[in-house]
Amino acid sequence: MEMINKPDILSAIEKEGFTPKKRGKHYLMNCCFHEEKNPSCILDIDRQRFYCFGCGATGDSITFIQKLHGLTFREALQYLNIQDPIKIDSQQQKKRSLVKAFREWESSFKKELTDYYRDFHATTRHLQTMDEVEEYAKDFHLMPVVEMYLDILTDGNDEDKYNLMKRTYDNGKF
């Protein structure tokens, strides 16, 4: 994916008619996004960012133009005469959506297992008789599997997690 060649923050702001004053290695100016008497907007030239201590407005040169003129990102690119970045092809979009779905499954399954583990221990902590324990026999046998799955989801690599996902779908969860 192609990077956007952003204009220099100081140049972009000066082109809009503002005159920031140099103070040390930064520039200061009155913020144009709220009323103020003293400069509270700082331009960090090294990082190519602006930040207003008064209203919290922050961003780069494109964000500044967006906020100043109420433009969308694409409109700000046009305003600054910046070529739109190359579109992501369908193969990349498919890969991104698969990765997103995988991460959602990973998060959801980990939450489900964690809830099961916590509920199991909260419930079985107060068992006193063998009859009560026998009611949870299946759950007691599942705990090593739950713990192994949680270990994979917490410390495993993506291949291990993917294999776990395939195994749980093939077997209908744990």
C-alpha positions as CSV (number, residue, x, y, z in Angstrom):
1,M,0.0,0.0,0.0
2,E,1.4,3.4,-1.0
3,M,2.1,6.0,1.7
4,I,0.6,9.5,1.4
5,N,3.2,12.2,0.9
6,K,1.9,14.7,3.5
7,P,2.7,18.4,3.3
8,D,4.9,19.9,6.0
9,I,2.8,20.9,9.0
10,L,4.3,24.4,9.2
11,S,3.9,25.1,5.5
12,A,0.3,23.9,5.5
13,I,-0.7,26.1,8.4
14,E,1.1,29.2,7.0
15,K,-0.6,28.7,3.6
16,E,-3.9,29.0,5.5
17,G,-2.9,32.5,6.8
18,F,-1.6,31.6,10.3
19,T,1.8,32.8,11.6
20,P,3.1,30.5,14.2
21,K,6.0,31.9,16.3
22,K,9.1,29.9,16.9
23,R,9.7,29.0,20.6
24,G,12.7,26.8,21.1
25,K,12.4,23.8,18.8
26,H,8.6,24.2,18.5
27,Y,6.2,26.7,17.1
28,L,3.2,28.3,19.0
29,M,0.1,29.9,17.8
30,N,-3.4,30.7,18.9
31,C,-5.6,27.8,18.2
32,C,-8.0,28.4,15.3
33,F,-10.5,25.8,16.6
34,H,-11.5,27.7,19.8
35,E,-11.5,31.2,21.2
36,E,-8.4,32.1,23.2
37,K,-6.2,35.1,24.1
38,N,-2.9,33.2,24.6
39,P,-1.2,30.7,22.2
40,S,-2.0,27.2,23.3
41,C,-1.4,25.3,20.0
42,I,2.0,23.8,19.6
43,L,3.5,22.6,16.3
44,D,6.1,19.8,16.7
45,I,8.1,20.0,13.5
46,D,10.1,16.9,14.2
47,R,7.0,14.7,14.5
48,Q,4.9,16.8,12.0
49,R,2.0,17.1,14.5
50,F,0.0,19.9,16.1
51,Y,-1.6,19.8,19.5
52,C,-3.7,22.4,21.3
53,F,-3.5,22.4,25.1
54,G,-6.8,24.3,25.3
55,C,-9.2,22.2,23.3
56,G,-7.2,19.0,22.7
57,A,-7.2,19.3,18.9
58,T,-4.4,17.2,17.5
59,G,-3.2,15.7,14.3
60,D,-1.0,16.2,11.2
61,S,-1.3,18.6,8.3
62,I,-4.2,16.6,6.7
63,T,-6.1,16.5,10.0
64,F,-5.5,20.3,10.4
65,I,-7.1,21.0,7.0
66,Q,-9.9,18.6,7.7
67,K,-10.8,20.3,11.0
68,L,-10.2,23.9,9.6
69,H,-12.5,23.5,6.6
70,G,-14.8,20.7,7.8
71,L,-13.7,18.3,5.1
72,T,-13.6,14.5,4.9
73,F,-10.2,12.8,4.5
74,R,-10.5,12.5,0.8
75,E,-11.7,16.1,0.4
76,A,-8.7,17.2,2.4
77,L,-6.4,15.2,0.1
78,Q,-8.0,17.0,-2.9
79,Y,-7.7,20.4,-1.2
80,L,-4.0,19.8,-0.5
81,N,-3.6,18.4,-4.1
82,I,-2.4,15.1,-2.8
83,Q,-3.0,12.0,-4.9
84,D,-5.3,9.5,-3.4
85,P,-3.4,6.4,-2.2
86,I,-3.6,3.2,-4.2
87,K,-6.7,1.2,-3.4
88,I,-6.3,-2.1,-1.7
89,D,-6.9,-4.9,-4.1
90,S,-9.5,-7.6,-3.5
91,Q,-6.9,-10.2,-2.5
92,Q,-5.6,-7.9,0.3
93,Q,-9.2,-7.1,1.4
94,K,-10.0,-10.8,1.6
95,K,-6.9,-11.4,3.6
96,R,-7.7,-8.5,6.0
97,S,-11.3,-9.7,6.5
98,L,-10.0,-13.3,7.2
99,V,-7.5,-12.0,9.7
100,K,-10.2,-9.9,11.3
101,A,-12.6,-12.8,11.6
102,F,-9.8,-15.0,13.0
103,R,-8.9,-12.3,15.7
104,E,-12.6,-12.0,16.6
105,W,-12.9,-15.8,16.9
106,E,-9.8,-15.8,19.1
107,S,-11.1,-13.1,21.4
108,S,-14.6,-14.6,21.6
109,F,-13.4,-18.1,22.3
110,K,-10.9,-17.0,24.9
111,K,-13.6,-15.0,26.7
112,E,-15.9,-18.0,26.5
113,L,-13.3,-20.3,28.0
114,T,-12.3,-17.8,30.6
115,D,-15.9,-17.4,31.7
116,Y,-16.4,-21.2,31.8
117,Y,-13.2,-21.6,33.9
118,R,-14.1,-18.8,36.3
119,D,-17.7,-20.1,36.7
120,F,-16.5,-23.7,37.2
121,H,-14.2,-22.7,40.0
122,A,-16.7,-20.4,41.6
123,T,-19.4,-23.1,41.6
124,T,-17.2,-26.1,42.6
125,R,-15.3,-24.2,45.4
126,H,-18.1,-24.9,47.9
127,L,-18.9,-28.5,47.0
128,Q,-18.9,-30.7,50.2
129,T,-20.2,-34.1,49.3
130,M,-19.3,-36.7,46.7
131,D,-22.9,-36.5,45.3
132,E,-22.3,-32.7,44.7
133,V,-19.0,-33.5,43.1
134,E,-20.5,-36.2,40.8
135,E,-22.9,-33.6,39.5
136,Y,-19.9,-31.8,38.0
137,A,-17.9,-34.8,36.9
138,K,-18.1,-33.9,33.2
139,D,-16.9,-30.4,34.0
140,F,-14.0,-31.7,36.1
141,H,-12.9,-33.9,33.1
142,L,-13.1,-30.9,30.8
143,M,-10.9,-28.6,32.9
144,P,-7.5,-29.9,31.5
145,V,-8.8,-29.3,28.0
146,V,-10.1,-25.8,28.9
147,E,-6.7,-25.0,30.5
148,M,-4.8,-26.3,27.4
149,Y,-6.9,-24.2,25.1
150,L,-6.5,-21.1,27.2
151,D,-2.7,-21.7,27.2
152,I,-2.8,-21.9,23.4
153,L,-4.9,-18.8,23.1
154,T,-2.7,-16.9,25.6
155,D,0.8,-18.0,24.7
156,G,0.5,-19.9,21.4
157,N,1.5,-18.7,18.0
158,D,-1.0,-18.0,15.2
159,E,-0.5,-21.5,13.7
160,D,-1.4,-23.2,17.0
161,K,-4.4,-20.9,17.4
162,Y,-5.5,-21.7,13.8
163,N,-5.2,-25.4,14.4
164,L,-7.2,-25.0,17.6
165,M,-9.9,-23.1,15.7
166,K,-10.1,-25.9,13.1
167,R,-10.2,-28.6,15.8
168,T,-13.0,-26.8,17.7
169,Y,-15.1,-26.3,14.6
170,D,-14.6,-29.9,13.5
171,N,-15.5,-31.2,17.0
172,G,-18.2,-28.6,17.8
173,K,-16.3,-26.6,20.4
174,F,-14.7,-28.4,23.3
